[in-house]
Structures are given as structure tokens and as C-alpha cells.
């Protein structure tokens, strides 16, 4: 589980900070939305249309893809974009 805090207690002493639990599905929804904005629809649907997030831990974000070719293509062409989006999404929480 990756739990991040937001806000600062010093700024809002009347509020209790609560950790936000990031789910794999929720993070993937955010990331895929950013990918959809960055790529044309055909490219997005070809490479990410059948991708699903299955797990997230402190050290990994696991995606399930339909086959090895898709995995290799995403790894070779989009891994940096996915990593940047993941860093942004995790940093927003």
C-alpha cells in the first residue's frame, strides 16, 4: 500500500490529516487519462485499450497487458511517459 498525506497540520489545526490509499485502478484511471491526452486516440487504444492495473505497492505499479509484444512495445516506447505520469499522480496525493 502506498499512502501519502496531503495538507499540513500547521496550516489547518482544526483538521485531521488522513492518509489516502492509492488503488491500482484509481492510479491507472489517472495515468490513462493523461496518456489519452498526450497520444492520439488510435495510438492510445492500440497500446493501452486492453491494459489493466492489478497492483500497487511502495515500489511497484503492476499493469496487465494482453501479450508479450504489447508489453515489449509499451516498455520500449511508453515506459518513460507512464513513469512521469505515475510520479505526477503520486505527488498530487
Beta strands, then each sheet from edge to edge (+ up, - down):
strand 1: 3-4
strand 2: 20-21
strand 3: 52-56
strand 4: 61-64
sheet 1: 1+ 2-
sheet 2: 3+ 4-
end
